[in-house]
Amino acid sequence: MKDTLTNRYQRIKEDLKAHLTRDRYHHSLGVAYTAACLAMRYGADVEKAYLAGLLHDAAKYDSATYLSRAEEAGLTVTKIERESPGLLHGKLGAELAKREYGVSDPEILSAIEQHKV
């Protein structure tokens, strides 16, 4: 199982590296590591925390397309999100996690969707 997780994380990291800026990619790695450490400290699921941290900004690229991508995905877009499309990257990230990486765990998807910055 460990090898499967390692391969999964490696694939995700390669995809993120290809789509995110260098700084955003390194930020995502740091958030994944920090989330895993906090999960370990507080008795939460380390693997879930790591994956949520890794993918939390997966959709945070090309901010000019956030609104159109959300509409294409059939996501509900609030008035505030229309006025500040940057807030959509969490919803888009959760959708991307489901579609591209097969994430189905509601806790992971919620963590990705609910973060706002």
N, C-alpha and C positions, 0 to 999 in steps of 0.2 A: 504493500500500500504506500509506503514511504516513497518508493521510486515513482509511482504514479503521481503523487502530490508534487514531487520535485519536477517531474516533466510538465505537469500542468502549470506550475508557477513559472517555469522557464519559458513556456509558450506565451503566457500572459506578459511577462517582462519583455520579451522580444517584441510583442505587439505594441506595448506601451512605449517602448523606446522608439519605435518607428513612427508613432503618431503624436507623441507629446514633445514639447520642448525639452531640452536637456535638463534645465532646472526643474521643470514640472515632473519629469521622470524621476530624478533624484529625490525630489520632495515625496513622491509616492512611495518610493522604497523606504524612506525614513519614517513615513506615517505607518507603513506596514510593520516595520520593526518595532516602533513605539507602541502600536496597538497590541502587538503580540506580547510585549513585555508587560504592559498594563493588564492584559488578560491573565497572564501567568501570575502576576502579583495579587490580583483580586479574584482568582479562581474561576475566571470565565474561559470559554473555549478559545484556545490559542490559535487554532487553525482558522476558525471563523473570523477572529479579529484580524489576523494577518491578511486574509483574502479581502476583507472589507477595506482595510487600509490600503492595500495594493490597488484596488479598483476604485477608490473613492473619487478620483479625478480622471477616470478613464475617458470620459466624454468632454473633458475640459480642453477642447481645441476648437479652432475656428468659431469663435463666439458669434460671428455674423450669421451663422447658420443654426444657432440653438433653437430659435422659434420654428423654423421650417422643419428641422429634424424632429422636434417634439410633435408637430402636427402630423408629419409622415408616420410617426410611430403610434399615432392615435392617443397620445397622452393628453390628459386634461391640463389646460394651461389657464391659470388664474389671471385676473386683471393685473395684479402686481407683477406676476412673471412676464406678462406681455410688456409691461413698462420697464422691467429690469430682467431681460432674458438671461443674464448670467446666473440667476437663481435656478434656471432649468438644468444646469449641468448635473445636479444630483439625480433628478428624475431620469435624465438621459443616460447617466452612468448606470443606474439600476437596470434600465432597459437593455443597455449594451451588455451588462454582466449576464443577463438572462439569455439574450440572443447569441452572443459571440462565445461566451465561456461556460454556458450551461449551468449557471448559478441558479438554484431554485430555493435555497434556504431563505425563508422570510426574514430572519434576523439580519443576515448579511445584506439582503436587498434593501431592507429598511434603513440600515446604517448608511448605505451608499446614498439612498434617496434623500434622507433627512438632513444630511449636512448641507450647509448653505454657503460656505465660503471656501 
